[in-house]
Amino acid sequence: MIQILAVTSENKRVLERDLDNFETHKYKWWWIDFNKPTEEEIDKLKSVLNFHPLAIEDCIQGQQRSKMDYYDDFSLVITHTVGELKYNQHEIGFFLGEHFIVTFHLTDLAEVNLVWNNLIKQEKMDNWDEFRVFYEIFDKVVDNFFPIIYHLEEEINVVEENPHHLGMDILLDQLFDLRHELLKLRHTINPIMMILWFRKKGWF
């Protein structure tokens, strides 16, 4: 599914439906969301939006870690959301350029839906632009790490206190499992921290 939200120079919100006939020059800025797109819809990243084939390939093939790449007229940011307490990752790609943002995800993501639904309810669009959309989605992504971190803290406390008087071999197994989960979380969070640092520096 492709959703299009555009804002006019008068800060009026417009919801478009037809990407093939979407006249980008008419708007102050715009956001296109590719939510669980079909093969035909994915093709529009190149045929209609003219994004670089390598950037499109990165979104389709998936990445092991979050990343950021620069192209002539846009930046590509790829990061991951996580399911609560499950550590299952879902990738989201951002094509971010002057006056536009395109989000791409093969899974329906609550983080994107929350921002989209909030945006279409706004009476005034004066304080919104493509970077605000990026920030709001990223903020939701980061927020979802906290329940996992709190859960891991509780699990570590249980191992330390050992209320059930488990044997050392069982405690070691639990510690190794926790260490594995912590490493997975670290490999996800560290690249995100670098992306946010680059954004703070105004590098994209």
Summary of the structure (lengths in Angstrom):
residues: 204
radius of gyration: 20.0
end to end distance: 27.3
largest distance: 68.7
contacts: 566
relative contact order: 0.13
helix: 47%
strand: 22%
